[in-house]
Amino acid sequence: MVEEKGFNNLNSKEQWELIGLIDKLFFERGEYYSRESPGVSLVYLQQAESVRKQLKARFGNVLQQ
């Protein structure tokens, strides 16, 4: 998901921010898939989409396509 060279070019604070956003994205996707309620699933899916957009906007140059 992340290019090693691009990740290594980030400073340590940016690396931790990127790791945190990726963790949050996968956690929220996991919550989405573990629920049965369509309303709850929609909320988690929207949150995951928001985090994905943050990742792309902030670290798009580091992410693999």
VENQUIJO-V192260 format. One record per helix or strand of 2 or more residues. SS is the DSSP state (H for helix, E for strand). FROM is the first residue (numbers start at 0). LEN is the number of residues. Records with the same first field share a line. If there is no record, write none. Layout:
# VENQUIJO-V192260
SS = FROM-LEN + FROM-LEN
This chain:
# VENQUIJO-V192260
H = 3-6 + 11-23 + 37-22
